[in-house]
Amino acid sequence: MASSCAKGLRRISQRTISTASRRQFENRVPEKQKLFQEDNGIPVHLKGGVMDALLYRVTMGLTVFGTAYVVYELLLASMPKKQK
């Protein structure tokens, strides 16, 4: 049983290594460096494109909403309820 398990693991590891070596990805680091180092007046956190801008806006929206909600809850907690 242990030897069949070891053979199976060896087969999986060999298959993973052999398929990983076939997929060669293009090195895009130099073009990304050029994009982010370009002096075009855009903040670095928005230079990635539409997804960066969307992520930034969603984050800012959640932050503003969360801050307003916390202030609202603090105001509610600071005012005691009237007892009849």
C-alpha positions in Angstrom: 0.0 0.0 0.0 2.8 2.4 0.9 4.7 1.7 -2.3 1.7 2.3 -4.5 1.0 5.6 -2.7 4.7 6.6 -3.2 4.4 5.7 -6.9 1.3 7.8 -7.3 2.9 10.8 -5.6 6.0 10.4 -7.8 3.8 10.2 -10.9 1.9 13.4 -9.9 5.0 15.3 -9.1 6.7 14.4 -12.4 3.5 15.3 -14.3 3.3 18.7 -12.5 6.9 19.5 -13.2 6.8 18.4 -16.8 3.6 20.4 -17.6 4.9 23.5 -15.8 8.0 23.6 -17.8 6.0 23.6 -21.1 4.1 26.8 -20.2 6.6 29.6 -20.7 5.3 33.0 -19.9 6.5 36.2 -21.5 8.5 38.4 -19.2 6.5 41.7 -19.0 8.4 43.2 -16.1 10.3 45.8 -18.3 7.1 47.1 -19.9 5.3 47.3 -16.5 8.3 49.2 -15.0 8.2 51.6 -17.9 4.4 52.1 -17.3 4.8 52.7 -13.6 7.9 55.0 -13.9 6.3 57.2 -16.6 5.9 60.8 -15.4 2.3 61.5 -16.6 0.8 63.0 -13.4 -1.3 59.9 -12.6 -0.8 58.6 -9.0 1.0 55.3 -8.9 -2.0 53.5 -7.4 -4.1 54.4 -10.5 -1.5 53.6 -13.2 -2.7 50.0 -13.6 -5.7 51.1 -15.6 -9.5 50.6 -15.2 -9.3 47.9 -12.6 -7.1 50.0 -10.3 -9.5 52.9 -10.6 -12.5 50.7 -9.9 -10.8 49.1 -6.9 -9.8 52.5 -5.6 -13.4 53.9 -5.9 -14.9 50.8 -4.3 -12.4 51.0 -1.4 -13.1 54.7 -0.9 -16.8 54.2 -1.1 -16.7 51.4 1.5 -14.4 53.6 3.7 -16.8 56.6 3.6 -19.9 54.4 4.2 -18.2 52.6 7.1 -17.1 55.9 8.7 -20.6 57.4 8.4 -22.1 54.2 9.8 -19.7 54.2 12.8 -20.5 57.9 13.5 -24.2 57.1 13.3 -23.9 54.2 15.7 -21.9 56.3 18.1 -24.5 59.0 18.1 -27.2 56.4 18.8 -25.2 55.0 21.6 -24.5 58.4 23.2 -28.2 59.3 23.4 -30.0 57.3 26.1 -33.5 56.1 25.3 -36.3 57.7 27.2 -38.1 55.5 29.6 -41.9 55.8 30.0 
